[in-house]
Amino acid sequence: MKVHVDRKLCDNHGQCAIAAPDVFRMNDDGVLEYDENITDDQVDEVEEAIDVCPVQAILLASD
C-alpha cells in the first residue's frame, strides 16, 4: 500500500502523526514527513489518520 499526502491541502496540523506515529511525523520545522510505502500492519492506523485529517489531505492506494 502507498500513502500520498496532497501538499496543496496539507496545513501541517499533525493529527496524522498522533494517529499513526509509525508512518507520519513532524520535523523540527513543523513540516509533515511520512513513509510513502506502508505494511499491511499499518493500514488501520493510516485509515485512522485519514479520518482525523482536518483537511482530508491523505490518500491510501494499493501499489
C-alpha positions in Angstrom: 0.0 0.0 0.0 1.1 3.6 -0.6 0.3 6.8 1.2 0.0 10.1 -0.5 -0.4 13.5 1.1 -1.7 16.3 -1.0 0.8 19.1 -0.1 -1.6 21.7 -1.5 -4.2 20.7 1.1 -2.0 19.8 4.0 -1.7 22.5 6.7 0.7 20.5 8.9 -1.8 20.2 11.7 -0.1 17.0 12.8 -3.2 15.0 13.7 -1.9 12.2 11.4 1.3 12.0 13.4 -0.7 11.4 16.5 -2.9 8.8 14.9 -0.2 6.9 13.0 3.2 7.8 14.5 4.9 4.9 12.8 4.1 6.5 9.4 3.7 10.2 9.9 5.9 12.6 11.9 6.5 16.4 12.2 10.1 17.5 11.5 11.9 20.2 13.5 10.4 22.9 11.3 6.9 21.6 12.0 6.5 20.2 8.4 4.9 16.8 7.9 7.2 13.9 6.8 5.8 10.4 6.1 6.7 7.0 4.8 5.1 6.5 1.4 5.2 2.7 1.5 3.4 1.0 4.4 2.9 -2.5 5.5 -0.4 -4.3 5.9 0.0 -3.9 9.7 0.0 -0.1 9.3 -3.2 0.2 7.2 -5.6 0.6 10.2 -3.6 3.4 11.8 -3.2 5.2 8.4 -7.0 4.9 7.9 -7.4 6.5 11.4 -5.0 9.3 10.2 -7.1 9.8 7.1 -10.3 10.1 9.3 -8.7 12.7 11.7 -7.1 14.8 9.0 -9.0 18.2 9.2 -8.4 19.0 5.5 -8.7 15.4 4.2 -5.2 15.6 2.5 -4.3 11.9 3.0 -4.9 9.2 0.4 -4.2 5.5 0.6 -3.8 3.4 -2.5 -2.8 -0.1 -3.4 0.6 -0.4 -5.1 
